[in-house]
Amino acid sequence: LLFGAIVLMRMRRIIADNRVAARLRRLADDEGI
């Protein structure tokens, strides 16, 4: 159970990081960097 919770937290963090990276990449594309 504890291992499953750790994996879920890690997956959630990875998904959040991917979302932030995509947002930053979109902002960079809009500014032509």
Protein Blocks (a to p, Z undefined) as FASTA:
>chain_A
ZZmmmmmmmmmmmmmmmmmmmmmmmmmmmnoZZ
